[in-house]
Amino acid sequence: MLAALILLLLPPVAMILWRFLKGPDAPNRILALDTLSVLFISLLALLAIYEGRSIYLDVAFVFALVGFAGVVLFGRFLEKEV
């Protein structure tokens, strides 16, 4: 069951990665980056449950903090307030 959930998250990751690489402008790329980080956090949490290792949850937590800070920083950079 968990393997099926992990496999179900892979096509959206590929589509959002495509949007990140081919985005028409910077705000679309930042939105794709934020969505991609949420999907990777979800994948890490499912992998932690599947493997039975809590270290993946720690990595997911750190990635969530860094991803949020990065999106806020990019957003402020686009507004020229940095």
Beta strands, then each sheet from edge to edge (+ up, - down):
end
